[in-house]
Amino acid sequence: MGIFTYADLANFFPNRYIDRTRFFKINQLQQNSSEVQIVGKITSLKTVNQKRGSRLVATFIDETGRMELVWFRGMKWLKDHIKINTPYVIFGKTNWFNGMYSMPHPEMELLSEYKKNLRTAMQPIYPSTETLNNKGFTNRVMQKAMQTLFTEVNGKFQETLSDDLIDQLLLLGKNEAMFNIHFPKSQELLTKAQQRLKFEELFFIQLQLIRKKLLKKTNIKGFVFEKVGQSFNEFYENHLPFDLTNAQKKVTKEIRNDVITGAQMNRLLQGDVGSGKTIVAVLAILIALDNGFQATMIAPTEILATQHYNAVVELLQEMPIHVMLLTGSVKTSKRKIIHKMLENGELDILIGTHAVFEDKVKFNNLGLAIIDEQHRFGVAQRAKMWMKNKLPPHILVMTATPIPRTLAMSVYGDLDISIIDELPPGRKSIKTVHRFDNNRLSVFKFLRDEIAKGRQVYIVYPLIEESKTLDYKDLMDGYESIIREFPLPEYKVSIVHGKMKPADKEYEMQRFVNGETNIMVATTVIEVGVNVPNASVMIIESAERFGLSQLHQLRGRVGRGADQSYCILMSGSKLSSDAKTRLQTMVETNDGFKIAEVDLKLRGPGDLMGTQQSGVLNLRIADIVKDSMLLQKARSVAIEVLKNDPNLSKTENRNIYNTYIEITKNKNIWANIS
């Protein structure tokens, strides 16, 4: 359970409580198998043989009646230790059988001990595992351990917050909160204890993130990009393919302000699919180039890196700027040329995949690294960007996966965050509908009408790792039925899936991009990286098997041209309540941030972030979804504290400083990698 020290034990909190204020008489019991507490005596014990092994049965009485207590294990110990005709308090679930109540494996305590012990009306129930219970380490043993610990500690918990904060926020003191979380004297005190401890946990996470951000800005030096020069102005005035949205202008200004300060930029750029992040990235790159630096742009997949490369080359084609692509499939001879041009400074921009992180790749003067969909890269990989220079390059992290505000505050709280929250003009909102399998014929008719208008269609099948054979079968069955419905020569169909060779995949993709095929049947390989403005319909088969963020990413493959686009979610008729919520959310909104909030509520933070950032969110008592208001409060209080006392050196913040040092002393260099 992660308990190694007394501190771990004290901070191991109950996950629910049972009201132990009421005592029942045997003649008051109801046939509903609820948990009850009774005072009475055991008058006799007997062992009863059964088909497998035996059971121990005790007759238990009070002044109103009798019942049985039953055990199937630990019988020898019980026989030796149970005291006959001595008052006990028993607690457990009752069963009604053959006209009599029985209680299997009751919690038991001598009435004399019960009166002496540290206890409360609300009995804590601690998280446990089957292994622990089987070893006899029951909830009762855990309670005993807590009672012993709290008797020993006797109100000597170190206060972690300042008196000012406790007064200002009307919080319980540390001692009172700790006591009432384990042994609540009342429901009201339990609620106050939970509030205090949740606030404390969220406050120290935010304090670490914000302080890290402040320290980065003062301690980690970055290159100064003094000017916006010829390349930027030439591109902005003569080659910009469209007017920037206000959001794009705002973000470009934020980046511009970062790179002039002399501190290293660490900025997260969030923007929904199609919001125009690439153009902002190109403008940032041009600022680096104007100041005599090189830039790199790194994407998690070859498809996406190639797409970025093509987009950047097209945007800068009329300018004297060298751009090259480095991925795993680039031949050795070409790699050598790239390495040489990078080192002698001839190459201005390198776009690539993980291959850019390799030790052989050395820059002459790297000033800016742009990392796309960074949650797919490991921290150690990103750290390699730092090692390529005497000073770390400015870092711009881009993601098309909208991150809910609460999660962004907790996981990326040490980065400056920019958001592009409007789509380029002329983009029409994608119409999304949900259709059941039995509507398939009307969906096919709609596809014929769209293809007749000269549009193209994606049909995507789910890919579930456990069963590649099954998924492949689903895809091939689907492909067969599409070919039957849309026969040659009138229609042409492409197919792309994970079992194909990269060259074949590329060939099929290219046919679709060039408009030689009307329909692309694919697995989720097209989730990122395909940009076909003429494709106006996305059909997602078995949509109930996809997560919300994946559905949203897939939908973003259409709606890239000026035509009205459509997303059709196909599903079976039997849907779980979560699947219904997901599909309904997709139909109701195109807003990636709203979708991310629903996703967070459905899946929780651990799943949403994957294993990489899970350490940040190993919360003991707070829940960033349910306690989002408290999280915002904790963040604003932490900002205020550090604004007034950046080094936590004032006397009134001594408690906060001591706790901060204790928490952060085990952290290492990785904490600085965005």
VOGU-3710 file (C-alpha; in Angstrom, 3 decimals, decimal comma):
1> mgiftyadla> 0,000/0,000/0,000  3,068/2,270/-0,175  3,392/2,425/3,628  7,030/2,264/4,731  7,241/4,878/7,497  5,066/6,288/10,269  4,516/9,371/8,102  3,181/7,135/5,303  0,827/5,519/7,808  -0,427/8,830/9,198
11> nffpnryidr> -1,062/10,058/5,631  -2,906/6,894/4,597  -6,436/8,230/4,594  -9,761/6,357/4,859  -11,796/6,179/1,650  -15,168/5,986/3,443  -16,740/5,994/6,909  -19,437/3,929/8,648  -21,720/5,499/11,227  -21,165/3,523/14,463
21> trffkinqlq> -23,372/5,704/16,671  -26,297/3,295/16,810  -26,548/0,011/18,739  -29,242/-2,475/17,682  -31,096/-5,069/19,724  -31,464/-8,516/18,140  -35,266/-8,122/17,927  -34,800/-4,845/15,951  -32,839/-6,461/13,079  -34,289/-6,249/9,554
31> qnssevqivg> -33,902/-8,826/6,767  -31,808/-6,471/4,594  -28,213/-7,590/5,269  -27,114/-4,127/6,450  -24,157/-3,499/8,766  -25,207/-3,382/12,425  -23,607/-3,065/15,856  -24,879/-5,093/18,854  -23,858/-5,585/22,514  -24,312/-9,121/23,876
41> kitslktvnq> -22,643/-12,338/25,119  -21,476/-15,583/23,546  -23,041/-18,483/25,441  -21,651/-21,464/23,490  -19,262/-22,494/20,688  -19,428/-25,528/18,380  -17,592/-26,817/15,289  -19,858/-27,950/12,431  -18,483/-30,220/9,683  -19,450/-29,391/6,114
51> krgsrlvatf> -18,650/-30,770/2,641  -15,357/-28,908/2,503  -13,717/-28,362/5,884  -15,712/-27,056/8,826  -17,097/-23,861/10,350  -17,156/-22,468/13,873  -20,598/-21,375/15,148  -21,236/-19,291/18,290  -24,594/-18,590/19,925  -24,828/-14,866/20,681
61> idetgrmelv> -27,574/-13,398/22,917  -28,805/-10,119/24,294  -31,878/-9,456/26,470  -34,202/-9,500/23,400  -33,158/-12,654/21,509  -30,435/-14,845/20,039  -28,484/-15,174/16,803  -25,435/-17,028/15,439  -21,895/-15,846/14,693  -20,053/-17,885/12,030
71> wfrgmkwlkd> -16,366/-18,271/11,065  -14,816/-20,309/8,237  -11,160/-19,597/9,056  -8,945/-18,800/12,054  -11,021/-21,197/14,148  -8,290/-22,541/16,446  -7,241/-19,066/17,537  -10,870/-18,022/18,117  -11,635/-21,094/20,248  -8,632/-20,297/22,453
81> hikintpyvi> -9,379/-16,600/22,832  -13,158/-16,086/22,851  -14,495/-15,453/26,371  -17,846/-17,127/27,109  -20,549/-15,122/28,936  -18,539/-11,890/28,713  -20,028/-8,719/27,104  -18,764/-8,063/23,529  -19,494/-5,372/20,944  -19,961/-7,084/17,573
91> fgktnwfngm> -20,203/-5,382/14,164  -20,879/-6,801/10,700  -23,445/-7,702/8,039  -26,377/-9,914/9,015  -27,929/-12,775/7,026  -31,400/-14,262/7,570  -31,494/-18,061/7,206  -33,833/-20,775/8,532  -35,685/-18,352/10,789  -32,539/-16,994/12,471
101> ysmphpemel> -30,081/-14,132/11,980  -26,399/-14,901/11,561  -23,292/-12,727/11,180  -20,269/-14,170/9,310  -16,797/-13,064/10,482  -17,968/-10,217/12,756  -15,618/-7,554/14,090  -15,497/-8,210/17,838  -14,229/-6,266/20,811  -14,712/-6,773/24,546
111> lseykknlrt> -17,103/-4,106/25,813  -14,529/-3,123/28,472  -11,879/-2,501/25,732  -14,401/-0,727/23,504  -15,052/1,847/26,232  -11,320/2,499/26,747  -10,250/2,899/23,102  -9,705/6,013/21,043  -12,737/5,984/18,789  -15,377/8,072/17,129
121> amqpiypste> -18,920/7,864/15,869  -17,717/7,639/12,282  -15,687/4,467/11,782  -12,976/4,844/9,106  -12,701/2,231/6,337  -9,222/2,157/4,751  -8,287/1,101/1,212  -7,062/-2,503/1,199  -6,272/-5,484/-1,016  -7,370/-9,089/-1,052
131> tlnnkgftnr> -3,821/-10,197/-0,188  -3,790/-8,056/2,965  -7,206/-9,322/4,069  -6,179/-12,932/3,457  -3,085/-12,379/5,614  -5,381/-11,218/8,425  -4,461/-7,544/7,984  -8,080/-6,384/8,147  -9,567/-2,912/8,490  -9,683/-3,528/12,242
141> vmqkamqtlf> -5,909/-4,131/12,344  -5,360/-0,929/10,356  -7,558/0,999/12,795  -5,588/-0,445/15,719  -2,318/0,649/14,080  -3,739/4,184/13,629  -4,982/4,300/17,227  -1,540/3,292/18,518  0,192/5,843/16,285  -2,094/8,713/17,263
151> tevngkfqet> -1,807/7,858/20,969  2,006/7,937/20,599  2,101/11,136/18,505  -0,414/12,853/20,804  -1,037/15,972/18,701  2,566/16,644/17,656  2,061/16,957/13,881  4,208/19,689/12,367  2,081/22,596/11,066  2,740/23,063/7,334
161> lsddlidqll> 0,833/26,284/6,611  1,290/29,807/7,969  -1,017/31,179/10,675  -2,108/33,884/8,219  -3,324/31,320/5,669  -5,109/29,226/8,304  -6,951/32,312/9,598  -7,633/33,822/6,189  -9,047/30,580/4,709  -10,779/29,435/7,945
171> llgkneamfn> -8,886/26,122/7,896  -8,453/23,609/10,713  -4,945/23,358/12,193  -2,826/20,385/11,103  -3,299/18,418/14,353  -7,058/18,807/14,432  -7,341/17,948/10,724  -5,200/14,804/11,053  -7,157/13,596/14,060  -10,561/14,201/12,460
181> ihfpksqell> -9,684/12,561/9,176  -8,953/9,283/11,009  -11,267/9,654/14,030  -13,953/12,186/13,071  -15,885/13,530/16,033  -18,738/14,611/13,723  -19,683/14,833/10,059  -18,992/18,585/10,141  -15,438/18,153/11,502  -14,760/15,376/8,984
191> tkaqqrlkfe> -15,714/17,732/6,118  -13,461/20,484/7,532  -10,551/18,035/7,956  -10,923/16,858/4,342  -11,009/20,464/3,059  -7,870/21,388/5,020  -5,843/18,362/3,876  -6,996/18,621/0,247  -6,076/22,307/0,167  -2,653/21,589/1,671
201> elffiqlqli> -1,908/18,870/-0,907  -2,956/21,012/-3,889  -1,246/24,116/-2,471  2,170/22,422/-2,248  1,884/20,972/-5,780  1,111/24,457/-7,101  3,824/26,040/-4,959  6,412/23,673/-6,480  5,251/24,289/-10,057  5,030/28,070/-9,767
211> rkkllkktni> 8,340/28,354/-7,882  9,978/26,138/-10,513  8,663/28,474/-13,192  10,002/31,562/-11,352  13,387/29,911/-10,744  13,643/28,892/-14,409  13,034/32,476/-15,415  15,730/33,799/-13,091  18,278/30,942/-13,121  18,090/29,226/-16,503
221> kgfvfekvgq> 19,571/31,598/-19,035  18,328/31,552/-22,604  19,447/33,110/-25,875  18,286/36,670/-26,457  16,507/37,100/-29,793  16,913/40,872/-29,971  15,212/41,680/-33,232  12,367/40,814/-35,518  14,325/40,982/-38,758  14,263/40,605/-42,504
231> sfnefyenhl> 13,046/36,981/-42,823  10,104/37,520/-40,465  9,036/40,804/-42,053  9,478/39,518/-45,621  7,324/36,462/-44,867  4,717/38,395/-42,855  4,247/41,074/-45,474  4,589/39,082/-48,724  4,106/35,333/-48,197  1,566/34,892/-45,401
241> pfdltnaqkk> -1,176/32,801/-47,089  -3,989/34,324/-44,994  -4,579/36,983/-42,330  -3,732/35,778/-38,834  -6,579/35,396/-36,353  -6,451/37,553/-33,211  -5,555/34,429/-31,213  -2,584/33,695/-33,505  -1,376/37,304/-33,200  -1,682/37,176/-29,397
251> vtkeirndvi> 0,315/33,915/-29,153  3,021/35,192/-31,538  3,387/38,263/-29,325  3,675/36,077/-26,187  6,485/34,068/-27,829  8,175/37,275/-28,994  8,089/38,648/-25,414  9,559/35,396/-24,027  12,601/35,212/-26,305  13,791/38,746/-25,648
261> tgaqmnrllq> 14,128/38,422/-21,846  17,371/36,422/-21,612  15,571/33,581/-19,790  14,828/30,275/-21,482  11,320/30,077/-22,955  9,235/27,107/-21,887  5,835/27,591/-23,458  2,982/25,178/-24,129  0,918/26,081/-27,193  -2,526/24,508/-27,182
271> gdvgsgktiv> -4,757/24,737/-30,193  -7,525/22,570/-31,495  -7,070/20,566/-34,697  -6,936/23,029/-37,606  -6,542/26,177/-35,476  -3,301/27,199/-37,235  -0,495/26,259/-34,832  1,938/25,556/-37,716  1,937/29,151/-38,944  2,713/30,393/-35,414
281> avlailiald> 5,569/27,859/-35,211  6,965/29,146/-38,543  6,850/32,762/-37,309  8,747/31,723/-34,134  11,329/29,898/-36,289  11,824/33,007/-38,451  12,551/35,122/-35,346  15,258/32,563/-34,385  16,726/32,654/-37,920  16,772/36,485/-37,967
291> ngfqatmiap> 18,919/36,382/-34,828  21,475/33,984/-36,332  20,158/30,749/-34,788  18,992/27,400/-36,150  15,630/25,841/-35,303  14,240/22,318/-35,125  10,721/20,917/-35,135  10,155/17,432/-33,794  7,050/15,255/-34,249  6,248/11,804/-32,787
301> teilatqhyn> 5,574/9,988/-36,093  7,110/9,960/-39,544  3,766/10,837/-41,156  3,373/13,917/-38,971  7,030/14,999/-39,381  6,663/14,683/-43,174  3,457/16,719/-43,088  5,177/19,486/-41,075  8,114/19,399/-43,495  5,859/19,739/-46,551
311> avvellqemp> 3,881/22,551/-44,909  7,004/24,516/-43,894  8,684/24,035/-47,315  5,512/25,239/-49,067  5,222/28,313/-46,815  8,906/29,267/-47,224  9,404/28,179/-50,857  10,080/31,688/-52,160  12,595/32,502/-49,421  16,316/31,591/-49,285
321> ihvmlltgsv> 15,959/29,274/-46,277  17,340/25,711/-46,041  14,890/23,151/-44,611  15,571/19,373/-44,358  13,759/16,304/-43,033  15,379/13,706/-40,757  13,432/10,526/-39,910  14,297/6,896/-39,281  13,874/5,991/-42,948  16,323/8,613/-44,290
331> ktskrkiihk> 19,229/6,783/-45,964  22,720/6,961/-44,407  24,230/8,921/-47,310  21,564/11,627/-46,965  21,980/11,639/-43,168  25,686/12,406/-43,509  24,861/15,452/-45,672  22,277/16,631/-43,093  24,763/16,154/-40,195  27,446/18,114/-42,040
341> mlengeldil> 25,127/20,999/-43,041  23,789/21,210/-39,492  27,246/21,424/-37,962  28,617/24,029/-40,325  25,451/26,155/-40,072  24,298/25,825/-43,710  21,052/24,168/-42,601  18,556/26,590/-41,043  15,657/24,336/-40,078  15,686/20,610/-39,295
351> igthavfedk> 12,331/18,870/-39,105  12,184/15,286/-37,911  11,177/12,530/-35,525  12,993/10,914/-32,560  15,976/10,685/-34,954  16,791/14,339/-34,122  17,541/13,320/-30,515  20,421/11,013/-31,580  23,871/11,941/-30,287  25,268/12,178/-33,856
361> vkfnnlglai> 22,923/15,085/-34,603  24,914/18,214/-33,652  23,745/21,750/-34,348  25,970/24,722/-35,056  23,773/27,086/-33,060  20,361/25,720/-32,013  18,169/28,502/-30,658  14,636/27,090/-30,787  13,183/23,576/-30,448  9,516/23,037/-31,240
371> ideqhrfgva> 8,109/19,746/-29,984  4,738/18,633/-31,353  2,411/16,363/-29,347  5,079/16,258/-26,631  3,219/13,806/-24,382  4,403/11,097/-26,768  8,064/11,775/-25,977  9,881/10,632/-22,836  11,401/13,149/-20,445  14,877/11,693/-21,039
381> qrakmwmknk> 14,474/12,235/-24,793  13,440/15,848/-24,349  16,410/16,353/-22,018  18,717/15,557/-24,933  17,684/18,828/-26,576  19,380/20,609/-23,665  22,651/18,778/-24,127  23,096/19,949/-27,737  24,125/23,484/-26,771  26,077/25,629/-24,337
391> lpphilvmta> 22,715/27,187/-23,425  19,402/25,311/-23,646  17,330/26,324/-26,675  13,992/28,034/-26,244  11,303/25,343/-26,078  7,852/25,601/-27,632  5,677/22,576/-26,973  2,615/22,210/-29,223  -0,406/19,999/-28,742  -3,676/19,527/-30,600
401> tpiprtlams> -4,997/17,510/-27,646  -6,835/20,129/-25,621  -5,868/19,794/-21,964  -8,563/20,603/-19,397  -7,752/23,663/-17,332  -7,468/21,773/-14,044  -5,055/19,276/-15,578  -2,999/21,954/-17,299  -2,658/23,715/-13,928  -1,404/20,553/-12,260
411> vygdldisii> 0,749/18,894/-14,886  1,973/21,839/-16,934  1,724/24,438/-14,157  5,416/25,268/-14,546  5,056/26,163/-18,247  3,654/29,356/-19,671  0,512/28,378/-21,530  -0,775/29,910/-24,775  -4,082/28,943/-26,323  -5,293/29,442/-29,898
421> delppgrksi> -9,015/29,414/-29,300  -10,444/30,494/-32,648  -10,442/28,843/-36,060  -9,148/30,615/-39,188  -11,868/32,597/-41,040  -13,867/30,691/-43,648  -13,687/27,399/-41,739  -17,170/25,961/-41,278  -18,046/24,016/-38,140  -18,166/20,238/-38,745
431> ktvhrfdnnr> -21,683/18,748/-38,484  -21,613/15,587/-36,372  -24,372/12,964/-36,207  -24,733/9,571/-34,528  -26,252/6,748/-36,585  -26,925/3,128/-35,611  -25,834/0,238/-37,842  -29,377/-0,239/-39,151  -29,230/3,231/-40,795  -26,307/2,158/-42,991
441> lsvfkflrde> -28,180/2,323/-46,341  -29,181/5,970/-45,856  -25,562/6,757/-44,842  -24,290/5,123/-48,081  -26,759/7,223/-50,108  -25,412/10,372/-48,403  -21,841/9,323/-49,328  -22,800/8,887/-52,989  -24,301/12,391/-53,011  -21,128/13,912/-51,472
451> iakgrqvyiv> -18,819/12,032/-53,873  -21,003/13,246/-56,783  -20,192/16,811/-55,619  -16,486/15,940/-55,985  -15,805/15,384/-52,282  -13,765/12,595/-50,646  -14,593/10,338/-47,678  -12,697/8,692/-44,786  -14,044/5,484/-43,219  -12,135/4,588/-40,041
461> yplieesktl> -12,184/1,301/-38,124  -11,034/0,949/-34,502  -7,728/-0,634/-33,612  -7,733/-2,355/-30,233  -4,268/-3,669/-29,364  -5,338/-6,968/-27,791  -6,849/-8,286/-30,963  -5,047/-7,241/-34,102  -6,412/-10,249/-35,974  -9,983/-9,335/-35,084
471> dykdlmdgye> -9,442/-5,674/-36,025  -7,836/-6,652/-39,313  -10,860/-8,846/-40,004  -13,211/-5,945/-39,160  -11,277/-3,691/-41,516  -11,191/-6,241/-44,375  -14,902/-7,078/-43,951  -15,662/-3,354/-44,043  -13,444/-2,878/-47,085  -15,220/-5,730/-48,930
481> siirefplpe> -18,662/-4,239/-48,220  -17,522/-0,734/-49,288  -16,177/-2,095/-52,603  -19,529/-3,850/-53,190  -21,459/-0,636/-52,496  -19,015/1,619/-54,386  -17,815/-0,496/-57,350  -15,200/0,275/-59,992  -14,905/2,081/-62,381  -17,282/4,711/-60,981
491> ykvsivhgkm> -15,615/4,750/-57,538  -12,032/4,129/-56,386  -11,174/3,047/-52,825  -7,827/3,287/-50,955  -7,004/1,160/-47,902  -4,404/1,847/-45,205  -3,643/-0,258/-42,115  -0,790/-1,100/-39,750  0,178/-4,387/-41,418  1,150/-2,674/-44,686
501> kpadkeyemq> 4,737/-1,800/-45,626  5,513/1,931/-45,186  6,023/2,373/-48,951  2,606/0,799/-49,734  0,970/2,907/-47,050  2,558/6,063/-48,469  1,441/5,110/-52,017  -2,207/4,635/-50,930  -2,185/7,842/-48,869  -0,738/9,772/-51,791
511> rfvngetnim> -3,446/8,492/-54,173  -6,069/9,829/-51,765  -4,251/13,153/-51,237  -4,021/13,616/-55,038  -7,755/12,911/-55,420  -7,240/9,692/-57,426  -9,426/7,735/-54,961  -12,805/8,823/-53,533  -12,780/6,803/-50,307  -10,028/6,018/-47,809
521> vattvievgv> -10,729/2,953/-45,629  -8,275/2,977/-42,714  -7,502/2,129/-39,123  -6,560/4,965/-36,774  -3,185/5,498/-38,502  -4,788/8,598/-39,994  -5,519/10,071/-36,563  -2,568/12,399/-36,961  -0,877/13,700/-40,015  -3,147/13,599/-43,058
531> nvpnasvmii> -4,262/16,915/-44,471  -6,723/16,625/-47,363  -8,816/19,810/-47,709  -11,122/18,075/-50,231  -12,131/15,314/-47,771  -15,445/16,424/-46,292  -16,889/13,279/-44,653  -15,472/11,228/-41,791  -17,270/7,990/-40,922  -16,111/6,361/-37,682
541> esaerfglsq> -17,178/2,707/-37,459  -17,832/1,175/-34,001  -17,515/4,701/-32,619  -18,454/3,414/-29,163  -15,048/1,656/-29,003  -13,108/4,937/-29,266  -12,157/7,355/-26,510  -13,354/10,949/-26,693  -9,986/12,517/-27,504  -9,461/10,012/-30,329
551> lhqlrgrvgr> -12,929/10,702/-31,770  -12,165/14,422/-31,643  -8,754/13,973/-33,321  -10,294/11,821/-36,075  -13,054/14,343/-36,686  -10,346/16,982/-37,128  -9,143/15,240/-40,306  -12,110/16,809/-42,158  -13,261/20,426/-42,174  -9,915/21,609/-43,568
561> gadqsycilm> -11,348/23,131/-46,735  -14,075/25,716/-47,359  -16,861/23,111/-47,894  -19,320/21,987/-45,224  -17,896/18,851/-43,597  -19,583/15,991/-41,772  -18,633/13,408/-39,153  -20,872/10,336/-38,868  -20,467/8,183/-35,752  -21,663/4,630/-36,468
571> sgsklssdak> -22,399/2,319/-33,541  -24,232/-0,840/-32,507  -27,506/-0,482/-30,617  -26,196/-1,706/-27,235  -24,278/1,154/-25,633  -22,867/1,589/-22,130  -23,751/4,841/-20,341  -20,158/6,116/-20,811  -20,322/5,359/-24,559  -23,652/7,233/-24,794
581> trlqtmvetn> -22,086/10,237/-23,008  -19,088/10,198/-25,367  -21,176/10,052/-28,552  -23,649/12,649/-27,265  -20,772/15,023/-26,367  -19,329/14,682/-29,882  -22,707/15,500/-31,459  -23,285/18,497/-29,173  -19,943/20,316/-29,409  -16,868/20,882/-31,591
591> dgfkiaevdl> -15,035/22,626/-28,748  -11,973/20,533/-27,902  -11,697/22,025/-24,403  -15,294/21,139/-23,493  -14,678/17,629/-24,850  -11,491/17,330/-22,779  -13,388/18,314/-19,606  -15,978/15,570/-20,212  -13,156/13,114/-20,957  -11,442/14,020/-17,686
601> klrgpgdlmg> -14,671/13,398/-15,738  -15,179/10,022/-17,446  -11,631/8,714/-17,257  -9,943/10,526/-14,406  -6,525/12,226/-14,550  -4,361/9,085/-14,369  -5,684/7,586/-17,585  -5,769/10,878/-19,391  -2,104/11,668/-18,824  -0,757/8,126/-19,236
611> tqqsgvlnlr> 2,119/6,818/-17,135  4,548/9,638/-17,814  2,965/12,319/-15,727  1,119/10,040/-13,310  3,686/10,794/-10,596  2,539/14,400/-10,421  -0,989/13,275/-9,766  -0,459/10,557/-7,181  -2,729/12,475/-4,851  -3,419/11,073/-1,388
621> iadivkdsml> -6,705/12,837/-0,724  -7,502/15,516/-3,315  -9,151/14,799/-6,671  -8,423/17,365/-9,356  -11,767/16,730/-11,083  -14,041/16,877/-8,034  -11,911/19,489/-6,263  -11,273/21,753/-9,266  -12,528/24,869/-7,433  -10,186/24,138/-4,521
631> lqkarsvaie> -7,324/23,606/-6,991  -7,892/27,051/-8,499  -7,975/28,547/-5,008  -4,746/26,735/-4,034  -3,027/28,018/-7,181  -4,054/31,637/-6,650  -2,974/31,473/-2,967  0,412/29,954/-3,962  0,945/32,724/-6,556  0,114/35,361/-3,926
641> vlkndpnlsk> 2,472/33,834/-1,317  5,396/33,716/-3,801  4,661/37,216/-5,077  5,090/38,600/-1,550  7,932/36,271/-0,550  9,671/34,612/-3,579  12,230/32,739/-1,433  9,810/31,897/1,410  12,318/33,541/3,745  9,923/35,596/5,870
651> tenrniynty> 9,360/34,414/9,445  5,616/33,942/8,935  6,301/31,505/6,063  8,752/29,337/8,032  6,283/26,378/8,143  5,662/26,580/4,386  9,416/26,795/3,656  10,261/23,762/5,844  7,554/21,659/4,197  8,605/22,811/0,704
661> ieitknkniw> 12,235/21,788/1,351  11,118/18,389/2,686  8,925/17,736/-0,380  11,453/18,874/-2,996  14,676/17,366/-1,677  14,194/14,120/-3,630  13,614/15,780/-7,006  16,353/15,804/-9,674  17,219/17,383/-13,034  14,134/15,932/-14,762
671> anis> 12,023/18,479/-12,936  13,506/21,139/-15,227  12,622/19,440/-18,502  9,396/20,947/-19,741
//
